[in-house]
Each structure stands twice: as structure tokens, then as C-alpha cells.
């Protein structure tokens, strides 16, 4: 799911915004926001993308303006994670995102922001976890007689969250989180780009095509096809979703063709509960080569819940590796399959022309012998100076920053900022 949260602090008279994307299937979460003076960010005021990979337990903090990236372990106690033990975290479930692990009661229909909403209220004594206080929580969901113009089918999938309120009298906290553009479907995982975070590590690029008979199916369902293709790549390689980058689909000579980058392993060891060691980039690449070449790579695509699934298999001999080397050229465009080369044409043997004898002429006067020097060639007309030009190797620029606590998850970044500030005051 994905949404934009508007965090209203009624006590401090401030409003902050944050875009949140949550994919439980892929086990990845991303927060996008612009830091303010309230967040005490050490990354300036440029827009930040914070990506949490719960497959590896690694957090990526990316400056969208400068391209800098900082990698750390996922901070414990954040709104999108649950501390499983003293050293590990896991992603929250949908129920845990709502903090519905306490006793709550239905309060009826209320008009909130001009919309009829069903509301629930809960009294809690265990929040926040560090300094538990008496708190009051209220959840509001759009009533069934209203339809979201952003996603008119959302109410048939799950109730549309509209507002979450929390009041903590002992900490002078009174805040509301208004939710906009709520989408219960899978988020745009291709926006979870950590390429800059692995700029100093290896990557390999692959391309393969599907039969022309699948063109109409792929073109009409391009979004679902890309997502299904990503899942097939992950199943074949056993890598984290973030390691499949720049996945593109296009029609080349009537054939649906896909291209993607396979990134290297995470630069640090995270704190996820997952204990499976991810394959190296070469192991993952060999797996995708083997699957596609043998015809065992299958993309199961289902356009909608009512349609029958379709199984798409790429053409085995279309697989190419387009990995670019340090010289900037494609190092291995056809290394995976042998290609048939046209026969080499041979010219017929040449016949020496018959020369007619002429009267013998006097030899021309000999020219004086010139001394030849290294890197120079002398002729009787000019001098060609030969030398070498030294080039410069481009340096790698990486932004180095210290870790920061990123405030996000379903309750939004504003609550964590307020609570952390209140704790310091108390």
C-alpha cells in the first residue's frame, strides 16, 4: 500500500508531509520527505528517500538532489518495524501498522474533513515504548457510502484509512495524521532505487526477449507484467528485490524485450531476522542464465483477480549480457550462445599484368641518409611527431553522512519527531 500523510501537531502548530510506500510481499518500505528544522536532520533540507530492506536489515538514506547515500542498519523502534530481539527487527504486519493490538471500541460515524467516517477509540498505557504514558487513540475509516476518486475499488479491497489521532496528556502531545491518495495495491517498487548506494560495487546487465505472440498481452498489461517479471527474477536468483534495478520493457523488432541490472550484495550486514545468506552477484547471474537458457524461466502474469493466469516464457537464444566494463564498452554481447557467422568470401587469385619492356633509364641520384630518432619519422617532405597523451581517471564521489533516525511508517514521521522532542524535554 501507499499513501501521503499530513502530520498536524496541534500543540506546536506545525504541519509536515511524508510519502510512504509499504510492500509486505517484497518486505521493503520507503519514506520520501523533505527534512525541516523539526526533524533535526543532518542531511540538510534536500528531499530524502529512506529505503528499509527487511530482507537484509539494511537502511538506505538517499539525498535525491546530490545523489549521496548512507547505509546503516534499520533503527529499532520505528513505526514500520517490530523488535524481534535485542539485535533484530522485522517488518510490521498490516494490523500492527494500525496498532490494533489493544482493546478498542466502535464510536460510530463522524464527519471528518467533510467525509463520513467510521471511528474506533482505544485507551492505551503502553505507548511510547521507551516512556509509556496514558494515551488516547482514534482511527477513522471512510464509510461505505463514500468512494475514493483516487482508487474507486479500494473500499472493496480494504477500508480506506482517513485519519489517525493520538493524544498524550502527560507529554503535551495532541496530533492528527491525515491520509491522502491511499492505494491498497502494491506500491511502485521500481522507485525503490539504491543504485547510487552500490556505485562502488559490481553490477551485471542482462537482456532477453519474449515471443512476438505475447506482444499484445504484455503491452496491454505492462504494469502488472513488470511486477510479475520482477517476482520471477527474484524467484530464480534468490536476491533481495532492491538488487534488481533499472528494469525496462520495450518492443524491439516486434519482440517484447526486457533489460535489467543485477546489483551486488548489500555493503553492510543488517539486523533483519532473515538468516539466509544472499548469493553473490556471479552466483545470481549464473542462476538467471541457466533458467532462461534452459526454458525454465516462467513469468506468471494475472491481469486481474478474475482473469486466468498466463504463463510467459522468454526465447532461450535471445539472452544477452550487456555488462559495461571500465572502458565504457559492452564486454560480452553474445557470450551466452553461439551465433552462426556467414561464410568468408574469398577472392580469386590475381594475375600479374604483363609489363612491356622500356628502354633503361639512368638511376636517380641518391638522397643523403638521415638519422632517425625515437618517436619520429622523417621524410623528404615533412616531419611527423609521434607521442602519447596521458589521460586522467575520473574519481568517484560519494557523500558520507552519519546515521539519523527516520520517522515513518503508518503513523507518519511527525509523531516520532514530536515524541522524541517531548522525551528530551521531560
N, C-alpha and C positions, 0 to 999 in steps of 0.2 A: 504494500500500500504506500501511498504518498500523499502529502498534503503540505500546506503552508500554515504555520502557526503565528498568530499575532499575540504576543505576550504583554498583557496590560498590568502594570503594577499600580494599583490604586493608591497605595500609600506613598510611593515615591513619585507618582505622576509621570511615569515613563512608559514608552511603548517600544518593543523590539520585535523583529521578524526573523523567521528561520524556516527554510525549506527542508523537509525531512522525507527521506525515502527508505523504506524498510522492506527487505525481501527475506522472508523466513526460509524459503526453499533454498536460496543461494547462500544464506547465512551472512549477508552483508547489509550494512546500514551506512547512509551518507547524510550529513548535515551540511547545508550551504547557507552561509550568513555573512554579514559584514560586521566585524567587531566594532564595539563602541567603547566609550570610557567606562561603562558599567562592567564590561567583561574583563577588564584588566589584561587585555591581550598583549603579548609581546611580539605579535606579528604585524603591528601597525593597524591600519584601517582598510586594507585591501580585502576584497572578498575571499573567503576561505571555504574550501571543500574539505570536510573531515570524513574520511572513509574508515569504517570499522570492519575488518575482515575477521569474523568469528571462526573461520576455518583454520586460521593460523594464530589468532590472538594479537594481530598487529594493527596499529592505528597509523594512518597516513594523514598528515596535515599539509594541505597543498594551497599555496598562495596563487590564485588564478591570474594575478597581474604579472608577478615576477617569475612564476613557474617554480619557485622554491618548494622543497618538500622535506618534511621532518617525519621520521618514522620512530614510533615508540610502542610499547605495549599498551593495550587498551586499559584505560584507567578504570579501576574498580569503583563501584558505587554510582555509576552513571545511569541515566534513565533508560538506556537501551540494553543494559546488561544486568546479569544477576551473578553475585559472587558465589561460586560453587564451593570453593575452599579458600584458604588464605592466599593462594597463589594463582588461582584460575578463575575465569569468568565464562559465562555463556550468554547467548542472546536471549532476550525476553520473549515469552510467548505473547500472543495477542491478548490473552486475558491479563497477563502480568503488565502489559503496557497500560491497561486501564486501572491498574491497582485494585482489581476486583477480588482481592484475597481477604477482604474484610466483610463484615456484615453491613449490608446496605438495604435501604427501603425505597419503595417507589413513591414519589411525591406528587405525581400527576402531571398534567400538561401545563406548561408555562410558555409565555410568549417571550422569546429571547432573540434579540436583534431582528424583531419583526417576523419571526418564524415560530410556528407552534412546535414545541419540543417536549418529548417525554423526559422526565428528570428523575434521577436517583440520588440519594444522600447517604453519606456514611460518616460516622464519628470514629476517629482513629486516635490511638495513643502510641503508635509505633513509628511515627514519622516526624522528622527525618531520622534515618538510621543512626547517625552519629549522636544527635542530641534529641531523643524522642520528646515530642510535645503533644498536647491535645490539639487536634486539628479537625476541621470540617471539610468534607469533600462533596462536590456536587457535579454530576455528569449530566449533560443534556444531549439528546439524540433527536434528529429531525423526525417528526411524526409521519405516519404512513400517508397522510393526506397531502404531503408535500413531496415534490420531485426535484432532484438536483439537475439543473441545466448542464452542469459540467459532466455528470455521469448519470443519465436518467435510469440506468439499470442498477445503480448502486444499492437502492433500497431493497432490491430483490436478492442481492448478494449478502449484504450485511447492513445493519443500521448505520446511518450516516452520523458520525460524531460532529457536534456543532460547537460545544463549549465545555470546558472543564474549569471549575473554580476551586480554590483552596484558601482556607483561612486558618492562620495560626496565631491566635491572640498573644501567646507568650513571646512571640518573635516579631510582632507587629507586621505580619505578612498578610496581605489581602490581595490576591492576584487572580486574574482570569486569563485563560488561553482560548482565543477564538480560532477555529479551524476553517480554512478555506481550501477550495479545489481538492477536496478529498476524493481519492481514487482507490478503490479497494483492489484493483487489479495489480499485477506485478509491475514494479517501477521500471524506469528506463535504465536497466543495469549497464547499458553501454556508456552511460555518462559517468560511471564509476571508473575513471581513468587514472591509473597510477603510473603511467609510463615515465613521467619525469622522476618519480621516486626510484626507478630502477635504471636511470640513464647510464650509470657506470657498470651495468651488468649486461649479459648477453641476451639476445633475442633472435628468434628464427621465424621467418615468414613463409607461409605456405599458401598455395592456391590450387583449387580443383573445381571442376565443373560438373553440372548435372545434365542429364539428357534433355534434348530440346522439347520432349513431350511434357516435361514438368514446368515449362516456362510460365504458362498461364496460371498454374496453381501458385507458384512462388511469387509472381508479380502481384496477384490479387491479395495474397496474404503475406506481404513482405515482413510486417512487424512480427507476426507470430512465427514465421519461418526463421527469422534471425534468432529469436529466443529459443526455438526448438533446436536450431543448429548449434547454439552455444551449449545447450544441455547435452547434446550428442558428443561434442568435443570434450566436455568435462568428463563424461562417462568413459570415453575412450582413453583419456590421458590421466585421469585421477588428480587433476591440479585444481587449485583454487580458482573460482570464476574470475578473479582480478588478473590472473595470469594470461587470460585470453583477451587481447586488445586489438583495437582498430579493425573490427570485423566488418567487412564491406561486402555487399552483394551488387552485382551488375550483370548486364547482358552483353556478352562478348561473342560475336558471330553466331547469334541466335541461341547461345547456350547460357543458362544461368550459372554465373561464376562467382565463387566466394574467395575472399582473401582475408587472412588474419595473421596477427603476430602472436607468437608464443613467447611469453616472458619468463625470466629466470625466477628462482625461488625467492622468498621474502628475504630482505637483507638482515633481519634480526629474528631471534626466537621470541615468539609471542607468549601470551598467557592463556590461550584457549584450552578448554578441556580435551580437545581433539589430540590424540596421541599419535595419529598416523603421520609418518614422515612422507612429505611430498616428494615426488620423483624429480630428478634433476631435469634441466631443460633438454638434454640429449635423450634421456630415457623417455620423456614425454613426447619428444619429436619422433622417436622410433616407433612409439605406440601408434601415433596418428598415421605414420607412413604405412605401417603393417595393416592397420584396419582398412584404410582406403584402398590400398593396392590389392588386398585380398577380397574386396567387395563386402566386407563385414561392417563397414561404417554405414549406419542407417539413421536417418532423421525421421522421427515420428512426429508428424505435424497434425494438429487438430484445429481447424479454423474457429470452431466454437463448440460449446458443450453439447450441441445437438448433432453436429456433423460426425461422420465416421472418421477415424484417424487414417491418415495417409502415410505410407512409408516410402521415403525418397532415398535412393542410393546413388551416390556420385559415380561418374565414369572413372574406372580404375586408372586407365592410362592417361588421365588428364592431370594427375597430381604433379605439381612442380614445387620446387623450393626456390623462393626468391630472396633469400637472405642476402642482405647487402653487407659487403665486407668493409674493411677500413679504407680501401681505395675508392669507395663510393660506387662500385660496380656490382652487378649480380654475380655472385660467386658460383652458383650451381643452378642454372635454369632448367636443366634436363637430366639431373643426376639420378633420378628415380627410375627411369625407364629408358630402354634403348630405342633409338629412333632410326628409321630407315633412310639412308642417305642416297641421293641419286648417283648413278654410275658416273665415274670420272671420264670425261670425254678426252680422247687422245687425238692429236693432230697427225696427219700423215707425214712421213719423213720428208724433209725438204731436200730439194735437188739443187745442188750448187749451179749457179748460172755459168754459162760458157763465156769466158773472157776473151776478148780479141787482143792480140798482141800489138803493142805500140812501140815505136822507137824508144830506146832507152834514153831517159833524161839524166842530166847531171844532178847528183845529190845536192840537197840544200845545205848551206853552211850550218855547222853545228852551233848550238847555243851554249853559252858558258854554264857549267854546273853550279847550282845554287845550294847553299847549305840549308837543310831542313831542321826546324826546331819543333819540340813537342807542342801539341795542340794548335799547330799552324800548318796550313797548306799553301805553298807558293806556286803561282802560275806566272806566265809571262804577261798576264793582263791585270790581275788583281790579287789581293791577299784576303783569304777567308779566315777570320779569327774564330777558333772554336774554344768554348769554355763551358762551365757548368754554373747553374743558378741555384743557390741554396734556398729551399722553401722553409716556411715556418709551420710547425704543427699547432693546430688550434687547441687551446686549453679548454678544460671542462670547468664550467661554472656551476656551483651548487650552493644553494642557500643553506646555511647552518643556523638552526634555531633551537632553543630549549623547549622542552615539552610543556604543554599547557593543558588545563582541564577544559574539555569541550562540553558544553551544556546542550543536551539534546534529548532525543527520544520522544515518546509520545507526549509527555507533559511539556515539551518545548524547552529551549535554552533559558528562558527568563527565570523560571523557578529556581534552577540551580544557582544562578547568579545571585538572586535575592537571598536564598538560604545561606550561601557561603558568606555573604556580606553580613547577614544577621549573626552568624556564628562568631565572626570576628568581633562584632560589637558586643555580644554577650560575654 
